[in-house]
Amino acid sequence: MQRPGDEVGPDAPQTAQNTCPACGGSGKLDSKSCPTCEGTGLVTVTVGDA
């Protein structure tokens, strides 16, 4: 399932979970749930030369 902030879906080749760049992995911005990752602190990104 693709989450907000994900560059690609989790089943795409050459992907990995990474720390959300907006909240630094905390899942919160200004004491509220991060809108980029919806509070998970993680996003799925393309890695390598894909």
C-alpha positions in Angstrom: 0.0 0.0 0.0 1.4 3.3 -1.0 1.5 6.0 1.7 1.5 9.7 1.4 5.1 10.9 0.8 6.1 7.6 -0.9 7.9 8.2 -4.2 6.8 4.8 -5.5 4.7 1.8 -4.3 6.4 -0.7 -1.9 6.3 -3.5 -4.6 8.3 -1.5 -7.2 11.8 -2.7 -7.9 14.8 -1.1 -6.1 12.8 0.5 -3.3 13.4 0.8 0.4 11.8 2.5 3.4 13.6 5.7 4.4 13.1 8.3 7.1 10.6 10.9 6.2 12.4 14.0 5.1 9.7 16.4 6.4 9.7 15.2 10.0 13.1 13.5 10.3 11.4 10.2 11.2 9.6 11.5 14.3 6.1 11.4 12.7 5.3 14.8 14.1 5.6 18.4 12.9 4.6 21.2 15.3 3.1 18.7 17.8 0.8 17.4 15.1 0.9 14.3 12.8 3.3 14.9 9.9 1.2 15.4 6.7 3.9 13.9 4.5 4.1 10.5 6.1 0.8 10.6 8.1 2.7 10.1 11.4 4.6 6.9 10.4 8.0 8.6 10.1 8.7 6.5 7.0 8.4 6.9 3.3 9.2 4.4 0.4 11.9 5.7 -2.0 13.7 4.5 -5.0 17.3 3.4 -4.3 20.1 2.7 -6.7 20.0 3.7 -10.3 16.4 2.8 -11.0 
